[in-house]
Amino acid sequence: MGYARGDALLTGSEGERWPVPRASFDASYEPVAPSRHGKPGSYRKRPLILWAKPMAEPFAVTLDCDRGTLRGKPGDWLVQYGPDNLSVVSGSSFSDTYELLD
């Protein structure tokens, strides 16, 4: 995935890394003490209801605006945070960090 100057670069629980546009990061994440807003450190995502689909086959999703291509494998989840905001989450990470609602 591509990123731009000022984007937040996140590292997940399994060492995976991805960029988040600054405005989206500021609206979606909050610092975990002793981290301070706008400074490097630990952050957590604010609760959000989103769409997620478990994938049974390998897949690829081309992102708009030349942001690259997301690729996933069977067992991964395709997660949609907003209209143009998609992510691939591994099955183990999804079960550790997301809650399914009815």
Phi and psi restraints in degrees (range 20) as a CNS / XPLOR table:
assign (resid 1 and name C) (resid 2 and name N)
       (resid 2 and name CA) (resid 2 and name C) 1.0 -84.7 20.0 2
assign (resid 2 and name N) (resid 2 and name CA)
       (resid 2 and name C) (resid 3 and name N) 1.0 162.4 20.0 2
assign (resid 2 and name C) (resid 3 and name N)
       (resid 3 and name CA) (resid 3 and name C) 1.0 -147.1 20.0 2
assign (resid 3 and name N) (resid 3 and name CA)
       (resid 3 and name C) (resid 4 and name N) 1.0 165.1 20.0 2
assign (resid 3 and name C) (resid 4 and name N)
       (resid 4 and name CA) (resid 4 and name C) 1.0 -121.6 20.0 2
assign (resid 4 and name N) (resid 4 and name CA)
       (resid 4 and name C) (resid 5 and name N) 1.0 160.6 20.0 2
assign (resid 4 and name C) (resid 5 and name N)
       (resid 5 and name CA) (resid 5 and name C) 1.0 -55.1 20.0 2
assign (resid 5 and name N) (resid 5 and name CA)
       (resid 5 and name C) (resid 6 and name N) 1.0 132.0 20.0 2
assign (resid 5 and name C) (resid 6 and name N)
       (resid 6 and name CA) (resid 6 and name C) 1.0 96.3 20.0 2
assign (resid 6 and name N) (resid 6 and name CA)
       (resid 6 and name C) (resid 7 and name N) 1.0 -15.6 20.0 2
assign (resid 6 and name C) (resid 7 and name N)
       (resid 7 and name CA) (resid 7 and name C) 1.0 -63.9 20.0 2
assign (resid 7 and name N) (resid 7 and name CA)
       (resid 7 and name C) (resid 8 and name N) 1.0 150.7 20.0 2
assign (resid 7 and name C) (resid 8 and name N)
       (resid 8 and name CA) (resid 8 and name C) 1.0 -84.1 20.0 2
assign (resid 8 and name N) (resid 8 and name CA)
       (resid 8 and name C) (resid 9 and name N) 1.0 135.6 20.0 2
assign (resid 8 and name C) (resid 9 and name N)
       (resid 9 and name CA) (resid 9 and name C) 1.0 -106.9 20.0 2
assign (resid 9 and name N) (resid 9 and name CA)
       (resid 9 and name C) (resid 10 and name N) 1.0 113.9 20.0 2
assign (resid 9 and name C) (resid 10 and name N)
       (resid 10 and name CA) (resid 10 and name C) 1.0 -101.4 20.0 2
assign (resid 10 and name N) (resid 10 and name CA)
       (resid 10 and name C) (resid 11 and name N) 1.0 151.1 20.0 2
assign (resid 10 and name C) (resid 11 and name N)
       (resid 11 and name CA) (resid 11 and name C) 1.0 -123.3 20.0 2
assign (resid 11 and name N) (resid 11 and name CA)
       (resid 11 and name C) (resid 12 and name N) 1.0 123.8 20.0 2
assign (resid 11 and name C) (resid 12 and name N)
       (resid 12 and name CA) (resid 12 and name C) 1.0 -84.8 20.0 2
assign (resid 12 and name N) (resid 12 and name CA)
       (resid 12 and name C) (resid 13 and name N) 1.0 -179.9 20.0 2
assign (resid 12 and name C) (resid 13 and name N)
       (resid 13 and name CA) (resid 13 and name C) 1.0 -66.3 20.0 2
assign (resid 13 and name N) (resid 13 and name CA)
       (resid 13 and name C) (resid 14 and name N) 1.0 -19.3 20.0 2
assign (resid 13 and name C) (resid 14 and name N)
       (resid 14 and name CA) (resid 14 and name C) 1.0 -106.2 20.0 2
assign (resid 14 and name N) (resid 14 and name CA)
       (resid 14 and name C) (resid 15 and name N) 1.0 14.7 20.0 2
assign (resid 14 and name C) (resid 15 and name N)
       (resid 15 and name CA) (resid 15 and name C) 1.0 85.0 20.0 2
assign (resid 15 and name N) (resid 15 and name CA)
       (resid 15 and name C) (resid 16 and name N) 1.0 -0.7 20.0 2
assign (resid 15 and name C) (resid 16 and name N)
       (resid 16 and name CA) (resid 16 and name C) 1.0 -69.5 20.0 2
assign (resid 16 and name N) (resid 16 and name CA)
       (resid 16 and name C) (resid 17 and name N) 1.0 149.7 20.0 2
assign (resid 16 and name C) (resid 17 and name N)
       (resid 17 and name CA) (resid 17 and name C) 1.0 -128.9 20.0 2
assign (resid 17 and name N) (resid 17 and name CA)
       (resid 17 and name C) (resid 18 and name N) 1.0 146.2 20.0 2
assign (resid 17 and name C) (resid 18 and name N)
       (resid 18 and name CA) (resid 18 and name C) 1.0 -158.1 20.0 2
assign (resid 18 and name N) (resid 18 and name CA)
       (resid 18 and name C) (resid 19 and name N) 1.0 152.2 20.0 2
assign (resid 18 and name C) (resid 19 and name N)
       (resid 19 and name CA) (resid 19 and name C) 1.0 -90.0 20.0 2
assign (resid 19 and name N) (resid 19 and name CA)
       (resid 19 and name C) (resid 20 and name N) 1.0 150.9 20.0 2
assign (resid 19 and name C) (resid 20 and name N)
       (resid 20 and name CA) (resid 20 and name C) 1.0 -133.2 20.0 2
assign (resid 20 and name N) (resid 20 and name CA)
       (resid 20 and name C) (resid 21 and name N) 1.0 126.3 20.0 2
assign (resid 20 and name C) (resid 21 and name N)
       (resid 21 and name CA) (resid 21 and name C) 1.0 -54.4 20.0 2
assign (resid 21 and name N) (resid 21 and name CA)
       (resid 21 and name C) (resid 22 and name N) 1.0 140.9 20.0 2
assign (resid 21 and name C) (resid 22 and name N)
       (resid 22 and name CA) (resid 22 and name C) 1.0 -51.7 20.0 2
assign (resid 22 and name N) (resid 22 and name CA)
       (resid 22 and name C) (resid 23 and name N) 1.0 -47.5 20.0 2
assign (resid 22 and name C) (resid 23 and name N)
       (resid 23 and name CA) (resid 23 and name C) 1.0 -62.1 20.0 2
assign (resid 23 and name N) (resid 23 and name CA)
       (resid 23 and name C) (resid 24 and name N) 1.0 -40.6 20.0 2
assign (resid 23 and name C) (resid 24 and name N)
       (resid 24 and name CA) (resid 24 and name C) 1.0 -66.9 20.0 2
assign (resid 24 and name N) (resid 24 and name CA)
       (resid 24 and name C) (resid 25 and name N) 1.0 -41.7 20.0 2
assign (resid 24 and name C) (resid 25 and name N)
       (resid 25 and name CA) (resid 25 and name C) 1.0 -61.2 20.0 2
assign (resid 25 and name N) (resid 25 and name CA)
       (resid 25 and name C) (resid 26 and name N) 1.0 -49.1 20.0 2
assign (resid 25 and name C) (resid 26 and name N)
       (resid 26 and name CA) (resid 26 and name C) 1.0 -60.0 20.0 2
assign (resid 26 and name N) (resid 26 and name CA)
       (resid 26 and name C) (resid 27 and name N) 1.0 -34.6 20.0 2
assign (resid 26 and name C) (resid 27 and name N)
       (resid 27 and name CA) (resid 27 and name C) 1.0 -80.4 20.0 2
assign (resid 27 and name N) (resid 27 and name CA)
       (resid 27 and name C) (resid 28 and name N) 1.0 -23.2 20.0 2
assign (resid 27 and name C) (resid 28 and name N)
       (resid 28 and name CA) (resid 28 and name C) 1.0 -108.7 20.0 2
assign (resid 28 and name N) (resid 28 and name CA)
       (resid 28 and name C) (resid 29 and name N) 1.0 -16.8 20.0 2
assign (resid 28 and name C) (resid 29 and name N)
       (resid 29 and name CA) (resid 29 and name C) 1.0 -122.8 20.0 2
assign (resid 29 and name N) (resid 29 and name CA)
       (resid 29 and name C) (resid 30 and name N) 1.0 150.0 20.0 2
assign (resid 29 and name C) (resid 30 and name N)
       (resid 30 and name CA) (resid 30 and name C) 1.0 -128.0 20.0 2
assign (resid 30 and name N) (resid 30 and name CA)
       (resid 30 and name C) (resid 31 and name N) 1.0 144.3 20.0 2
assign (resid 30 and name C) (resid 31 and name N)
       (resid 31 and name CA) (resid 31 and name C) 1.0 -69.2 20.0 2
assign (resid 31 and name N) (resid 31 and name CA)
       (resid 31 and name C) (resid 32 and name N) 1.0 148.6 20.0 2
assign (resid 31 and name C) (resid 32 and name N)
       (resid 32 and name CA) (resid 32 and name C) 1.0 -102.0 20.0 2
assign (resid 32 and name N) (resid 32 and name CA)
       (resid 32 and name C) (resid 33 and name N) 1.0 124.1 20.0 2
assign (resid 32 and name C) (resid 33 and name N)
       (resid 33 and name CA) (resid 33 and name C) 1.0 -52.9 20.0 2
assign (resid 33 and name N) (resid 33 and name CA)
       (resid 33 and name C) (resid 34 and name N) 1.0 137.4 20.0 2
assign (resid 33 and name C) (resid 34 and name N)
       (resid 34 and name CA) (resid 34 and name C) 1.0 -93.1 20.0 2
assign (resid 34 and name N) (resid 34 and name CA)
       (resid 34 and name C) (resid 35 and name N) 1.0 10.6 20.0 2
assign (resid 34 and name C) (resid 35 and name N)
       (resid 35 and name CA) (resid 35 and name C) 1.0 -61.2 20.0 2
assign (resid 35 and name N) (resid 35 and name CA)
       (resid 35 and name C) (resid 36 and name N) 1.0 150.9 20.0 2
assign (resid 35 and name C) (resid 36 and name N)
       (resid 36 and name CA) (resid 36 and name C) 1.0 -118.9 20.0 2
assign (resid 36 and name N) (resid 36 and name CA)
       (resid 36 and name C) (resid 37 and name N) 1.0 147.0 20.0 2
assign (resid 36 and name C) (resid 37 and name N)
       (resid 37 and name CA) (resid 37 and name C) 1.0 -52.6 20.0 2
assign (resid 37 and name N) (resid 37 and name CA)
       (resid 37 and name C) (resid 38 and name N) 1.0 132.8 20.0 2
assign (resid 37 and name C) (resid 38 and name N)
       (resid 38 and name CA) (resid 38 and name C) 1.0 83.7 20.0 2
assign (resid 38 and name N) (resid 38 and name CA)
       (resid 38 and name C) (resid 39 and name N) 1.0 -2.0 20.0 2
assign (resid 38 and name C) (resid 39 and name N)
       (resid 39 and name CA) (resid 39 and name C) 1.0 -113.3 20.0 2
assign (resid 39 and name N) (resid 39 and name CA)
       (resid 39 and name C) (resid 40 and name N) 1.0 153.1 20.0 2
assign (resid 39 and name C) (resid 40 and name N)
       (resid 40 and name CA) (resid 40 and name C) 1.0 -58.3 20.0 2
assign (resid 40 and name N) (resid 40 and name CA)
       (resid 40 and name C) (resid 41 and name N) 1.0 146.8 20.0 2
assign (resid 40 and name C) (resid 41 and name N)
       (resid 41 and name CA) (resid 41 and name C) 1.0 156.2 20.0 2
assign (resid 41 and name N) (resid 41 and name CA)
       (resid 41 and name C) (resid 42 and name N) 1.0 -160.3 20.0 2
assign (resid 41 and name C) (resid 42 and name N)
       (resid 42 and name CA) (resid 42 and name C) 1.0 -91.5 20.0 2
assign (resid 42 and name N) (resid 42 and name CA)
       (resid 42 and name C) (resid 43 and name N) 1.0 135.0 20.0 2
assign (resid 42 and name C) (resid 43 and name N)
       (resid 43 and name CA) (resid 43 and name C) 1.0 -133.4 20.0 2
assign (resid 43 and name N) (resid 43 and name CA)
       (resid 43 and name C) (resid 44 and name N) 1.0 156.5 20.0 2
assign (resid 43 and name C) (resid 44 and name N)
       (resid 44 and name CA) (resid 44 and name C) 1.0 -127.4 20.0 2
assign (resid 44 and name N) (resid 44 and name CA)
       (resid 44 and name C) (resid 45 and name N) 1.0 149.4 20.0 2
assign (resid 44 and name C) (resid 45 and name N)
       (resid 45 and name CA) (resid 45 and name C) 1.0 -75.8 20.0 2
assign (resid 45 and name N) (resid 45 and name CA)
       (resid 45 and name C) (resid 46 and name N) 1.0 135.7 20.0 2
assign (resid 45 and name C) (resid 46 and name N)
       (resid 46 and name CA) (resid 46 and name C) 1.0 -67.8 20.0 2
assign (resid 46 and name N) (resid 46 and name CA)
       (resid 46 and name C) (resid 47 and name N) 1.0 147.6 20.0 2
assign (resid 46 and name C) (resid 47 and name N)
       (resid 47 and name CA) (resid 47 and name C) 1.0 -56.1 20.0 2
assign (resid 47 and name N) (resid 47 and name CA)
       (resid 47 and name C) (resid 48 and name N) 1.0 140.4 20.0 2
assign (resid 47 and name C) (resid 48 and name N)
       (resid 48 and name CA) (resid 48 and name C) 1.0 -154.0 20.0 2
assign (resid 48 and name N) (resid 48 and name CA)
       (resid 48 and name C) (resid 49 and name N) 1.0 135.2 20.0 2
assign (resid 48 and name C) (resid 49 and name N)
       (resid 49 and name CA) (resid 49 and name C) 1.0 -87.8 20.0 2
assign (resid 49 and name N) (resid 49 and name CA)
       (resid 49 and name C) (resid 50 and name N) 1.0 130.1 20.0 2
assign (resid 49 and name C) (resid 50 and name N)
       (resid 50 and name CA) (resid 50 and name C) 1.0 -143.3 20.0 2
assign (resid 50 and name N) (resid 50 and name CA)
       (resid 50 and name C) (resid 51 and name N) 1.0 173.1 20.0 2
assign (resid 50 and name C) (resid 51 and name N)
       (resid 51 and name CA) (resid 51 and name C) 1.0 -98.3 20.0 2
assign (resid 51 and name N) (resid 51 and name CA)
       (resid 51 and name C) (resid 52 and name N) 1.0 139.5 20.0 2
assign (resid 51 and name C) (resid 52 and name N)
       (resid 52 and name CA) (resid 52 and name C) 1.0 -145.3 20.0 2
assign (resid 52 and name N) (resid 52 and name CA)
       (resid 52 and name C) (resid 53 and name N) 1.0 142.0 20.0 2
assign (resid 52 and name C) (resid 53 and name N)
       (resid 53 and name CA) (resid 53 and name C) 1.0 -131.8 20.0 2
assign (resid 53 and name N) (resid 53 and name CA)
       (resid 53 and name C) (resid 54 and name N) 1.0 125.2 20.0 2
assign (resid 53 and name C) (resid 54 and name N)
       (resid 54 and name CA) (resid 54 and name C) 1.0 -73.0 20.0 2
assign (resid 54 and name N) (resid 54 and name CA)
       (resid 54 and name C) (resid 55 and name N) 1.0 138.8 20.0 2
assign (resid 54 and name C) (resid 55 and name N)
       (resid 55 and name CA) (resid 55 and name C) 1.0 -107.0 20.0 2
assign (resid 55 and name N) (resid 55 and name CA)
       (resid 55 and name C) (resid 56 and name N) 1.0 132.1 20.0 2
assign (resid 55 and name C) (resid 56 and name N)
       (resid 56 and name CA) (resid 56 and name C) 1.0 -96.3 20.0 2
assign (resid 56 and name N) (resid 56 and name CA)
       (resid 56 and name C) (resid 57 and name N) 1.0 -13.0 20.0 2
assign (resid 56 and name C) (resid 57 and name N)
       (resid 57 and name CA) (resid 57 and name C) 1.0 -134.5 20.0 2
assign (resid 57 and name N) (resid 57 and name CA)
       (resid 57 and name C) (resid 58 and name N) 1.0 161.0 20.0 2
assign (resid 57 and name C) (resid 58 and name N)
       (resid 58 and name CA) (resid 58 and name C) 1.0 -57.4 20.0 2
assign (resid 58 and name N) (resid 58 and name CA)
       (resid 58 and name C) (resid 59 and name N) 1.0 145.5 20.0 2
assign (resid 58 and name C) (resid 59 and name N)
       (resid 59 and name CA) (resid 59 and name C) 1.0 -149.7 20.0 2
assign (resid 59 and name N) (resid 59 and name CA)
       (resid 59 and name C) (resid 60 and name N) 1.0 162.3 20.0 2
assign (resid 59 and name C) (resid 60 and name N)
       (resid 60 and name CA) (resid 60 and name C) 1.0 -141.1 20.0 2
assign (resid 60 and name N) (resid 60 and name CA)
       (resid 60 and name C) (resid 61 and name N) 1.0 139.4 20.0 2
assign (resid 60 and name C) (resid 61 and name N)
       (resid 61 and name CA) (resid 61 and name C) 1.0 -128.1 20.0 2
assign (resid 61 and name N) (resid 61 and name CA)
       (resid 61 and name C) (resid 62 and name N) 1.0 119.2 20.0 2
assign (resid 61 and name C) (resid 62 and name N)
       (resid 62 and name CA) (resid 62 and name C) 1.0 -83.8 20.0 2
assign (resid 62 and name N) (resid 62 and name CA)
       (resid 62 and name C) (resid 63 and name N) 1.0 124.1 20.0 2
assign (resid 62 and name C) (resid 63 and name N)
       (resid 63 and name CA) (resid 63 and name C) 1.0 -84.5 20.0 2
assign (resid 63 and name N) (resid 63 and name CA)
       (resid 63 and name C) (resid 64 and name N) 1.0 153.5 20.0 2
assign (resid 63 and name C) (resid 64 and name N)
       (resid 64 and name CA) (resid 64 and name C) 1.0 -77.1 20.0 2
assign (resid 64 and name N) (resid 64 and name CA)
       (resid 64 and name C) (resid 65 and name N) 1.0 172.8 20.0 2
assign (resid 64 and name C) (resid 65 and name N)
       (resid 65 and name CA) (resid 65 and name C) 1.0 55.7 20.0 2
assign (resid 65 and name N) (resid 65 and name CA)
       (resid 65 and name C) (resid 66 and name N) 1.0 35.9 20.0 2
assign (resid 65 and name C) (resid 66 and name N)
       (resid 66 and name CA) (resid 66 and name C) 1.0 55.1 20.0 2
assign (resid 66 and name N) (resid 66 and name CA)
       (resid 66 and name C) (resid 67 and name N) 1.0 36.4 20.0 2
assign (resid 66 and name C) (resid 67 and name N)
       (resid 67 and name CA) (resid 67 and name C) 1.0 -87.1 20.0 2
assign (resid 67 and name N) (resid 67 and name CA)
       (resid 67 and name C) (resid 68 and name N) 1.0 -1.9 20.0 2
assign (resid 67 and name C) (resid 68 and name N)
       (resid 68 and name CA) (resid 68 and name C) 1.0 108.6 20.0 2
assign (resid 68 and name N) (resid 68 and name CA)
       (resid 68 and name C) (resid 69 and name N) 1.0 -166.2 20.0 2
assign (resid 68 and name C) (resid 69 and name N)
       (resid 69 and name CA) (resid 69 and name C) 1.0 -128.0 20.0 2
assign (resid 69 and name N) (resid 69 and name CA)
       (resid 69 and name C) (resid 70 and name N) 1.0 131.5 20.0 2
assign (resid 69 and name C) (resid 70 and name N)
       (resid 70 and name CA) (resid 70 and name C) 1.0 -88.7 20.0 2
assign (resid 70 and name N) (resid 70 and name CA)
       (resid 70 and name C) (resid 71 and name N) 1.0 138.0 20.0 2
assign (resid 70 and name C) (resid 71 and name N)
       (resid 71 and name CA) (resid 71 and name C) 1.0 -128.5 20.0 2
assign (resid 71 and name N) (resid 71 and name CA)
       (resid 71 and name C) (resid 72 and name N) 1.0 140.3 20.0 2
assign (resid 71 and name C) (resid 72 and name N)
       (resid 72 and name CA) (resid 72 and name C) 1.0 -138.7 20.0 2
assign (resid 72 and name N) (resid 72 and name CA)
       (resid 72 and name C) (resid 73 and name N) 1.0 168.6 20.0 2
assign (resid 72 and name C) (resid 73 and name N)
       (resid 73 and name CA) (resid 73 and name C) 1.0 -122.7 20.0 2
assign (resid 73 and name N) (resid 73 and name CA)
       (resid 73 and name C) (resid 74 and name N) 1.0 168.2 20.0 2
assign (resid 73 and name C) (resid 74 and name N)
       (resid 74 and name CA) (resid 74 and name C) 1.0 -54.1 20.0 2
assign (resid 74 and name N) (resid 74 and name CA)
       (resid 74 and name C) (resid 75 and name N) 1.0 135.7 20.0 2
assign (resid 74 and name C) (resid 75 and name N)
       (resid 75 and name CA) (resid 75 and name C) 1.0 97.1 20.0 2
assign (resid 75 and name N) (resid 75 and name CA)
       (resid 75 and name C) (resid 76 and name N) 1.0 -17.9 20.0 2
assign (resid 75 and name C) (resid 76 and name N)
       (resid 76 and name CA) (resid 76 and name C) 1.0 -75.9 20.0 2
assign (resid 76 and name N) (resid 76 and name CA)
       (resid 76 and name C) (resid 77 and name N) 1.0 163.9 20.0 2
assign (resid 76 and name C) (resid 77 and name N)
       (resid 77 and name CA) (resid 77 and name C) 1.0 -115.1 20.0 2
assign (resid 77 and name N) (resid 77 and name CA)
       (resid 77 and name C) (resid 78 and name N) 1.0 138.4 20.0 2
assign (resid 77 and name C) (resid 78 and name N)
       (resid 78 and name CA) (resid 78 and name C) 1.0 -95.4 20.0 2
assign (resid 78 and name N) (resid 78 and name CA)
       (resid 78 and name C) (resid 79 and name N) 1.0 118.5 20.0 2
assign (resid 78 and name C) (resid 79 and name N)
       (resid 79 and name CA) (resid 79 and name C) 1.0 -114.0 20.0 2
assign (resid 79 and name N) (resid 79 and name CA)
       (resid 79 and name C) (resid 80 and name N) 1.0 133.3 20.0 2
assign (resid 79 and name C) (resid 80 and name N)
       (resid 80 and name CA) (resid 80 and name C) 1.0 -114.4 20.0 2
assign (resid 80 and name N) (resid 80 and name CA)
       (resid 80 and name C) (resid 81 and name N) 1.0 112.5 20.0 2
assign (resid 80 and name C) (resid 81 and name N)
       (resid 81 and name CA) (resid 81 and name C) 1.0 -86.4 20.0 2
assign (resid 81 and name N) (resid 81 and name CA)
       (resid 81 and name C) (resid 82 and name N) 1.0 -23.7 20.0 2
assign (resid 81 and name C) (resid 82 and name N)
       (resid 82 and name CA) (resid 82 and name C) 1.0 -168.3 20.0 2
assign (resid 82 and name N) (resid 82 and name CA)
       (resid 82 and name C) (resid 83 and name N) 1.0 -179.3 20.0 2
assign (resid 82 and name C) (resid 83 and name N)
       (resid 83 and name CA) (resid 83 and name C) 1.0 -52.1 20.0 2
assign (resid 83 and name N) (resid 83 and name CA)
       (resid 83 and name C) (resid 84 and name N) 1.0 -41.7 20.0 2
assign (resid 83 and name C) (resid 84 and name N)
       (resid 84 and name CA) (resid 84 and name C) 1.0 -122.5 20.0 2
assign (resid 84 and name N) (resid 84 and name CA)
       (resid 84 and name C) (resid 85 and name N) 1.0 31.7 20.0 2
assign (resid 84 and name C) (resid 85 and name N)
       (resid 85 and name CA) (resid 85 and name C) 1.0 -129.7 20.0 2
assign (resid 85 and name N) (resid 85 and name CA)
       (resid 85 and name C) (resid 86 and name N) 1.0 94.2 20.0 2
assign (resid 85 and name C) (resid 86 and name N)
       (resid 86 and name CA) (resid 86 and name C) 1.0 -114.6 20.0 2
assign (resid 86 and name N) (resid 86 and name CA)
       (resid 86 and name C) (resid 87 and name N) 1.0 157.4 20.0 2
assign (resid 86 and name C) (resid 87 and name N)
       (resid 87 and name CA) (resid 87 and name C) 1.0 -151.7 20.0 2
assign (resid 87 and name N) (resid 87 and name CA)
       (resid 87 and name C) (resid 88 and name N) 1.0 156.2 20.0 2
assign (resid 87 and name C) (resid 88 and name N)
       (resid 88 and name CA) (resid 88 and name C) 1.0 -107.5 20.0 2
assign (resid 88 and name N) (resid 88 and name CA)
       (resid 88 and name C) (resid 89 and name N) 1.0 128.4 20.0 2
assign (resid 88 and name C) (resid 89 and name N)
       (resid 89 and name CA) (resid 89 and name C) 1.0 -123.1 20.0 2
assign (resid 89 and name N) (resid 89 and name CA)
       (resid 89 and name C) (resid 90 and name N) 1.0 129.6 20.0 2
assign (resid 89 and name C) (resid 90 and name N)
       (resid 90 and name CA) (resid 90 and name C) 1.0 -63.2 20.0 2
assign (resid 90 and name N) (resid 90 and name CA)
       (resid 90 and name C) (resid 91 and name N) 1.0 154.0 20.0 2
assign (resid 90 and name C) (resid 91 and name N)
       (resid 91 and name CA) (resid 91 and name C) 1.0 -57.2 20.0 2
assign (resid 91 and name N) (resid 91 and name CA)
       (resid 91 and name C) (resid 92 and name N) 1.0 -43.1 20.0 2
assign (resid 91 and name C) (resid 92 and name N)
       (resid 92 and name CA) (resid 92 and name C) 1.0 -68.9 20.0 2
assign (resid 92 and name N) (resid 92 and name CA)
       (resid 92 and name C) (resid 93 and name N) 1.0 -40.7 20.0 2
assign (resid 92 and name C) (resid 93 and name N)
       (resid 93 and name CA) (resid 93 and name C) 1.0 -66.4 20.0 2
assign (resid 93 and name N) (resid 93 and name CA)
       (resid 93 and name C) (resid 94 and name N) 1.0 -38.8 20.0 2
assign (resid 93 and name C) (resid 94 and name N)
       (resid 94 and name CA) (resid 94 and name C) 1.0 -61.6 20.0 2
assign (resid 94 and name N) (resid 94 and name CA)
       (resid 94 and name C) (resid 95 and name N) 1.0 -46.4 20.0 2
assign (resid 94 and name C) (resid 95 and name N)
       (resid 95 and name CA) (resid 95 and name C) 1.0 -67.8 20.0 2
assign (resid 95 and name N) (resid 95 and name CA)
       (resid 95 and name C) (resid 96 and name N) 1.0 -26.8 20.0 2
assign (resid 95 and name C) (resid 96 and name N)
       (resid 96 and name CA) (resid 96 and name C) 1.0 -80.3 20.0 2
assign (resid 96 and name N) (resid 96 and name CA)
       (resid 96 and name C) (resid 97 and name N) 1.0 -27.0 20.0 2
assign (resid 96 and name C) (resid 97 and name N)
       (resid 97 and name CA) (resid 97 and name C) 1.0 -123.0 20.0 2
assign (resid 97 and name N) (resid 97 and name CA)
       (resid 97 and name C) (resid 98 and name N) 1.0 -6.5 20.0 2
assign (resid 97 and name C) (resid 98 and name N)
       (resid 98 and name CA) (resid 98 and name C) 1.0 -121.0 20.0 2
assign (resid 98 and name N) (resid 98 and name CA)
       (resid 98 and name C) (resid 99 and name N) 1.0 153.9 20.0 2
assign (resid 98 and name C) (resid 99 and name N)
       (resid 99 and name CA) (resid 99 and name C) 1.0 -120.7 20.0 2
assign (resid 99 and name N) (resid 99 and name CA)
       (resid 99 and name C) (resid 100 and name N) 1.0 125.0 20.0 2
assign (resid 99 and name C) (resid 100 and name N)
       (resid 100 and name CA) (resid 100 and name C) 1.0 -80.1 20.0 2
assign (resid 100 and name N) (resid 100 and name CA)
       (resid 100 and name C) (resid 101 and name N) 1.0 135.2 20.0 2
assign (resid 100 and name C) (resid 101 and name N)
       (resid 101 and name CA) (resid 101 and name C) 1.0 -109.3 20.0 2
assign (resid 101 and name N) (resid 101 and name CA)
       (resid 101 and name C) (resid 102 and name N) 1.0 153.2 20.0 2
